[in-house]
């Protein structure tokens, strides 16, 4: 490899690393994440984090867990939750789900349109909000009969930059959930 190619590769890698903290929290086609609020709790070492997560049709959020409890309220659509050690559960708009501390889980949009959840986390302060599971497909393997939804399922690996500053929320823009042209 020539010196100029080596320098170019190093420069591109450096620029990519510098851009990481400014990247959207959920990196992956078909998933959006809007941080709404983050506050310390009266319990030492704990914080509450509230996030609006949007899922395009057929998208799967990779198997992961959190350093605390997650309380889910499905705002739009139908989402299937695969919690380790439990059968899959479909949660529809207006319904709720509790995910215990550290339980690996995967989320799949099984509806015909967009899906969205309001996720409230009660977590250990200073730890990454989302921790990838050791085996990204472990939750899917728990039910081998469950396959793609109408052949449109996409498995999305997520990376998170929890130290990035909060961005304006979806309620700051009247077009945040409108269909793209």
C-alpha positions in Angstrom: 0.0 0.0 0.0 1.4 3.4 -0.9 2.0 6.1 1.7 -0.7 8.3 0.2 -3.3 5.5 0.4 -2.3 4.7 3.9 -2.6 8.4 4.9 -6.0 8.6 3.2 -7.3 5.5 5.0 -6.1 6.9 8.4 -7.7 10.3 7.7 -11.0 8.7 6.8 -10.9 6.5 9.9 -10.2 9.5 12.1 -13.0 11.5 10.6 -15.4 8.6 11.1 -14.4 8.3 14.7 -14.9 12.1 15.2 -18.4 11.9 13.7 -19.5 9.1 15.9 -20.7 11.2 18.9 -22.8 13.3 16.6 -24.5 10.4 14.8 -28.1 9.5 15.4 -28.5 7.2 18.5 -29.9 4.3 16.6 -27.9 3.5 13.6 -29.7 1.2 11.2 -32.0 1.5 8.3 -35.6 1.6 9.4 -35.1 2.6 13.1 -35.3 6.1 14.5 -34.6 7.1 18.1 -35.6 10.4 19.7 -34.4 11.0 23.2 -37.2 12.9 25.0 -35.8 13.2 28.6 -33.1 12.0 31.0 -33.3 12.7 34.8 -31.6 11.6 37.9 -33.9 9.7 40.4 -34.2 9.9 44.1 -32.6 6.4 44.2 -28.8 6.9 44.2 -27.1 5.8 41.0 -30.3 5.5 39.0 -31.8 7.6 36.2 -34.9 7.7 34.1 -34.6 7.9 30.4 -37.5 8.3 28.0 -37.1 7.5 24.3 -39.4 7.4 21.3 -38.4 4.6 19.0 -39.8 4.3 15.5 -39.7 1.0 13.4 -40.3 0.8 9.6 -42.4 -2.2 8.5 -40.6 -5.5 8.8 -37.6 -4.1 10.7 -36.0 -6.1 13.6 -34.1 -4.4 16.4 -31.2 -6.7 17.2 -31.1 -8.7 20.4 -30.0 -6.5 23.3 -30.6 -5.7 27.0 -30.5 -2.7 29.4 -28.9 -2.0 32.7 -32.3 -1.6 34.3 -36.0 -2.0 33.7 -37.8 -0.9 30.5 -41.4 0.1 30.5 -42.8 0.0 26.9 -46.0 1.8 25.6 -46.7 1.1 22.0 -47.7 4.3 20.4 -48.3 3.1 16.8 -48.6 -0.2 15.0 -48.0 -3.7 16.2 -44.6 -4.8 17.6 -43.5 -8.3 18.5 -41.3 -8.6 21.5 -39.1 -11.7 22.0 -37.9 -11.8 25.6 -35.4 -14.4 26.5 -37.1 -17.3 28.2 -40.6 -16.2 27.2 -42.9 -16.8 24.2 -43.1 -14.0 21.6 -45.7 -11.3 22.5 -47.4 -9.0 20.0 -48.1 -5.6 21.6 -50.5 -3.3 19.8 -50.9 0.5 19.9 -52.2 1.5 23.3 -50.8 -1.6 25.1 -47.9 -1.8 27.5 -45.1 -4.3 28.3 -42.6 -4.5 31.1 -39.1 -5.8 30.4 -37.1 -6.8 33.5 -33.5 -5.7 34.2 -30.9 -7.4 32.0 -33.3 -9.6 30.0 -32.2 -10.0 26.4 -34.9 -9.1 23.9 -35.5 -8.3 20.3 -38.3 -6.2 18.7 -39.9 -6.7 15.3 -42.4 -4.5 13.6 -45.1 -7.1 12.5 -47.6 -4.5 11.5 -48.4 -3.3 8.0 -47.2 0.3 8.6 -44.9 2.1 10.8 -44.5 1.1 14.5 -43.4 3.2 17.4 -42.8 2.7 21.1 -42.4 5.1 24.0 -39.7 3.4 26.0 -39.1 4.5 29.6 -36.0 3.1 31.2 -35.1 3.1 34.9 -31.4 2.3 34.6 -28.0 2.5 36.3 -26.5 5.9 35.7 -23.3 6.0 33.7 -23.8 2.7 31.9 -24.6 2.3 28.2 -28.4 2.4 27.8 -28.4 -0.5 25.2 -26.1 -3.5 25.5 -25.9 -5.9 22.5 -26.6 -9.5 23.5 -23.8 -12.0 23.2 -25.6 -13.7 20.3 -27.7 -11.3 18.2 -29.9 -14.1 17.0 -30.5 -15.9 20.3 -34.0 -14.4 20.8 -35.0 -15.4 17.3 -33.8 -18.9 17.8 -36.1 -19.3 20.7 -38.9 -19.8 18.3 -37.6 -21.3 15.0 -41.1 -21.5 13.5 -41.3 -17.7 13.5 -39.9 -16.5 10.2 -40.0 -13.3 8.2 -43.2 -11.4 8.1 -44.5 -11.7 4.5 -40.8 -11.9 3.3 -40.1 -8.3 4.3 -38.2 -8.7 7.5 -34.9 -6.9 7.8 -32.5 -7.6 10.7 -30.9 -4.4 11.9 -27.8 -4.2 14.0 -27.9 -1.2 16.3 -25.0 0.9 17.6 -25.6 3.6 20.2 -23.8 6.7 21.2 -25.3 7.4 24.6 -23.1 10.3 25.4 -24.4 12.4 22.5 -26.5 15.4 23.5 -30.3 15.1 23.3 -31.7 16.3 20.0 -34.9 18.1 19.4 -37.8 15.7 19.8 -40.4 14.6 17.2 -42.9 17.1 18.7 -40.6 20.0 17.7 -41.4 19.2 14.1 -44.9 18.8 12.6 -43.6 16.6 9.8 -41.5 14.2 11.9 -43.7 11.2 11.3 -45.0 12.1 7.8 -44.2 9.7 5.0 -41.1 10.4 3.0 -41.6 11.4 -0.6 
